[in-house]
Structure formats: structure tokens, C-alpha cells
Amino acid sequence: MYCGTKTGDVFKVALKSKLFKESGPKKRPFSLGVTSLLLTRNGNIVAGTGDGVVAILSADTLKV
């Protein structure tokens, strides 16, 4: 499961084990938070942010 936060991070959580896996983007979180997430058919994540940025993240590494 992928979760967006008001602090601008995206978290990856394993549902079966209920454990936190990782967070991203590593260098700089999105300003004004993550307002929406979409998992694409090819496995990328599209993130919409509070300041109007739309970014594509790798589902494996959570890098932009």
C-alpha cells in the first residue's frame, strides 16, 4: 500500500506483515503535502501535491 502525507512523503507499507517498508522521495519531500496518489498499469506512482506539482515516482525506489 502507498500512502501520501501532509508533510510531503510517500510511504510504502506491506499489508500482509503490516510493516513499514520505505519512504520517499529521499532528497526532498513535496511541498504542501501529497494530496493524491495513482498506481499506473506499468507500476509507477503518479503523485499530486498541494502546490500543484504532478510527479511520477518509481514504485520500487520511490524516486521521482
N, C-alpha and C positions, 0 to 999 in steps of 0.2 A: 504494500500500500504506500502511496506517496501523499504527503501532507504538506500544504503550504502554511507558513506562519506570518503573523503580523510583523515580525522582525526581519522578514525577507529571506528566510531559509526554506529549503525544501528537504523534508525528512523522508527516508526510506525505512519502512518498518516491515518485518516479516510477520505475517498474520498467524502462521502455524505455531511458531515458537513465541510470538508476542514480544519480540526483541527488536530494539533499535539497531539498524544496520549502518547507516551513514547519513550525513547531511551535506548540502551544497547550496549554492556554488561556493567553492572553497575560498577564493580570494576576496570576493566582495558580495555580500548579500544584496538582494534587490531593495531599493529604497521604497518606502511606504508600503512594504509588505507584499506578499503573494496573495492575489485575490481569486485566482482560478488556475486549475491545472487540467490538462487533457493528455491522455496517453494515446499516441498515434498508433496506427497499424504496424509501422516498422519499428516500434519500441522506443521512440523518442518521447520526451515530455515537452509540451508547449505550456509555458507559464505566462500568465497575465499578471501585471503588477499594478500597485496603486498609483504609480506615477505615469502609467500609460505604456510601459515597455512590454513588448511581447517577445519572449526569448524561447529558444529551443535548447533543451538540455538532453544530454545522453542519459538514458535510464541506468546504465551501468556505473558511470562515474559521477553523475550529476554536475558535469562541467557544461558551461554554455558553449 
